[in-house]
Amino acid sequence: MGRLIEQLAPEHGCEVVGVAEVDRPIGTVLDGVAGKVDVAIDFSQPDAVLGNVRELAARHVNVVIGTTGWQAQESDLRTIVARAGIGVLAAANFSLGMHVFALIVEQAARRFAGLGMIGAWIHEAHHAAKKDAPSGTALMLKKVMEDAGYHRGIDVSSTRAGSIPGIHEVGFDGPAETVTLTHSVRDRAVFAHGALEAARWLSGRTGWFTMRDMISG
């Protein structure tokens, strides 16, 4: 994802001034570009997010978090962000279409919630190298459905195979009919475009945000 962000940054009016890697930690990178960074974009590993945000917060740099699997540390992260007075936009998925899709899923769940004979499921499929399952996006969709009032069980399943960029299907099934809603990614560049737009939106803001905040203005 880092390579795509570097490649696409000029299309969004952004300039990449430093890249952190395994052998070049974020603190070292920030020391070399002091005063030149408005927003950092984190697509790293779950166990690296807390340390990365701590380093960025110490330098008052806003951060877009695209890594998934760190949610157990969210309370600590929010405390660091609030104390430093920086801005964070965290999302499991930076496809703008996915977040419109989530609004559609929310409406469907709200309407099916009162129909006791309707069951629901979520299935997601990604490339074989994706480590977390179910995906952060599938868990986000499940929460969207529950928050909309659908409190019956929601079966969540996963597939890891080949080079699938990302498919999420939400289904509602009754005795005589089935409704399925599907979002498919054809090119991983969509995530880089979304992350860069999120970085532009987050610049100069303080607080903890999601993609829904960005889409809502």
CORFEN-V196413 format. One record per residue. N is the residue number from 1. RES is the residue in three letters. SS is DSSP state (H for helix, E for strand, C for the rest). NEAR is the number of other C-alpha atoms within 12 Angstrom. D_LAST is the distance of its C-alpha to the last C-alpha in Angstrom with 1 decimal. Layout:
BEGIN
N:RES:SS:NEAR:D_LAST
N:RES:SS:NEAR:D_LAST
END
This chain:
BEGIN
1:MET:C:27:25.5
2:GLY:H:27:26.1
3:ARG:H:18:28.1
4:LEU:H:22:25.5
5:ILE:H:34:22.9
6:GLU:H:24:25.5
7:GLN:H:19:26.3
8:LEU:H:25:22.9
9:ALA:H:27:21.4
10:PRO:H:18:22.7
11:GLU:H:18:20.8
12:HIS:H:21:17.5
13:GLY:C:17:19.0
14:CYS:C:27:19.8
15:GLU:C:23:23.3
16:VAL:C:28:24.8
17:VAL:C:23:27.2
18:GLY:C:28:28.5
19:VAL:C:29:28.9
20:ALA:C:28:30.2
21:GLU:E:19:32.6
22:VAL:C:13:35.2
23:ASP:C:10:37.8
24:ARG:E:14:35.4
25:PRO:C:21:33.5
26:ILE:H:33:30.2
27:GLY:H:26:32.0
28:THR:H:19:34.4
29:VAL:H:26:31.6
30:LEU:H:28:29.7
31:ASP:H:21:33.1
32:GLY:H:17:33.6
33:VAL:C:20:30.3
34:ALA:C:18:30.0
35:GLY:C:15:27.6
36:LYS:C:19:26.2
37:VAL:C:27:23.4
38:ASP:C:32:19.8
39:VAL:E:39:18.5
40:ALA:E:47:20.7
41:ILE:E:49:20.1
42:ASP:E:40:22.3
43:PHE:C:35:23.9
44:SER:C:28:27.2
45:GLN:C:21:29.1
46:PRO:H:25:28.5
47:ASP:H:17:31.2
48:ALA:H:25:29.9
49:VAL:H:35:26.4
50:LEU:H:32:27.5
51:GLY:H:23:29.7
52:ASN:H:37:27.2
53:VAL:H:44:24.5
54:ARG:H:28:27.4
55:GLU:H:29:28.4
56:LEU:H:39:24.9
57:ALA:H:34:24.4
58:ALA:H:23:27.8
59:ARG:C:29:26.8
60:HIS:C:31:23.4
61:VAL:C:37:21.5
62:ASN:E:41:18.1
63:VAL:E:48:18.2
64:VAL:E:45:16.6
65:ILE:E:44:18.9
66:GLY:C:38:19.7
67:THR:C:36:23.1
68:THR:C:35:24.0
69:GLY:C:30:26.8
70:TRP:C:29:26.2
71:GLN:H:23:24.9
72:ALA:H:14:28.2
73:GLN:H:19:27.4
74:GLU:H:21:23.9
75:SER:H:14:25.4
76:ASP:H:18:27.0
77:LEU:H:33:24.0
78:ARG:H:27:21.9
79:THR:H:20:24.8
80:ILE:H:30:25.0
81:VAL:H:34:21.4
82:ALA:H:22:21.6
83:ARG:H:18:24.9
84:ALA:H:24:23.9
85:GLY:C:23:20.7
86:ILE:C:35:18.8
87:GLY:E:38:15.5
88:VAL:E:45:15.5
89:LEU:E:43:13.3
90:ALA:E:43:15.8
91:ALA:C:41:16.0
92:ALA:C:36:19.1
93:ASN:C:43:17.9
94:PHE:C:40:15.6
95:SER:C:35:16.2
96:LEU:H:31:13.0
97:GLY:H:24:15.6
98:MET:H:33:16.6
99:HIS:H:31:13.3
100:VAL:H:22:13.5
101:PHE:H:28:17.2
102:ALA:H:35:16.6
103:LEU:H:26:15.0
104:ILE:H:23:18.3
105:VAL:H:40:20.4
106:GLU:H:27:19.1
107:GLN:H:22:20.1
108:ALA:H:29:23.4
109:ALA:H:39:24.2
110:ARG:H:23:23.7
111:ARG:H:18:26.1
112:PHE:H:28:28.7
113:ALA:C:26:28.7
114:GLY:C:16:31.3
115:LEU:C:20:33.6
116:GLY:C:18:35.8
117:MET:C:16:37.4
118:ILE:C:27:34.2
119:GLY:E:28:33.8
120:ALA:E:35:30.9
121:TRP:E:33:30.6
122:ILE:E:38:28.4
123:HIS:E:33:29.9
124:GLU:E:38:28.5
125:ALA:E:34:30.3
126:HIS:E:31:30.0
127:HIS:C:22:32.4
128:ALA:C:17:35.4
129:ALA:C:16:34.3
130:LYS:C:25:31.3
131:LYS:C:20:32.5
132:ASP:C:25:30.5
133:ALA:C:23:31.0
134:PRO:C:29:29.4
135:SER:C:32:26.3
136:GLY:H:32:23.3
137:THR:H:40:21.3
138:ALA:H:41:24.1
139:LEU:H:32:24.0
140:MET:H:35:20.3
141:LEU:H:45:21.0
142:LYS:H:36:24.0
143:LYS:H:24:22.0
144:VAL:H:29:19.5
145:MET:H:35:22.7
146:GLU:H:24:24.3
147:ASP:H:20:21.5
148:ALA:C:24:21.5
149:GLY:C:22:25.2
150:TYR:C:30:27.1
151:HIS:C:23:29.6
152:ARG:C:24:32.4
153:GLY:C:19:33.0
154:ILE:E:27:30.7
155:ASP:E:24:32.7
156:VAL:E:27:30.9
157:SER:E:24:32.8
158:SER:E:28:32.5
159:THR:E:28:34.2
160:ARG:E:23:34.7
161:ALA:C:17:36.5
162:GLY:C:13:36.7
163:SER:C:18:33.7
164:ILE:C:21:31.2
165:PRO:C:28:27.7
166:GLY:C:39:26.1
167:ILE:E:34:26.6
168:HIS:E:39:25.3
169:GLU:E:32:26.9
170:VAL:E:38:26.4
171:GLY:E:31:29.4
172:PHE:E:35:30.7
173:ASP:E:23:34.4
174:GLY:C:17:36.9
175:PRO:C:12:40.6
176:ALA:C:10:40.5
177:GLU:C:12:37.1
178:THR:E:17:34.3
179:VAL:E:22:30.6
180:THR:E:22:29.0
181:LEU:E:29:25.5
182:THR:E:27:25.2
183:HIS:E:31:22.8
184:SER:E:23:24.7
185:VAL:C:26:24.0
186:ARG:C:16:26.5
187:ASP:C:17:25.6
188:ARG:C:27:24.5
189:ALA:H:25:22.9
190:VAL:H:25:19.8
191:PHE:H:35:19.2
192:ALA:H:33:19.7
193:HIS:H:32:17.4
194:GLY:H:38:14.5
195:ALA:H:44:15.7
196:LEU:H:41:15.8
197:GLU:H:31:12.3
198:ALA:H:43:11.4
199:ALA:H:42:13.8
200:ARG:H:29:12.5
201:TRP:H:31:9.0
202:LEU:H:34:11.2
203:SER:C:27:13.7
204:GLY:C:20:14.4
205:ARG:C:26:12.4
206:THR:C:24:14.7
207:GLY:E:27:14.7
208:TRP:E:31:14.5
209:PHE:E:28:11.4
210:THR:C:30:11.3
211:MET:H:36:9.9
212:ARG:H:27:8.6
213:ASP:H:20:6.4
214:MET:H:28:5.2
215:ILE:H:23:5.4
216:SER:C:13:3.8
217:GLY:C:11:0.0
END
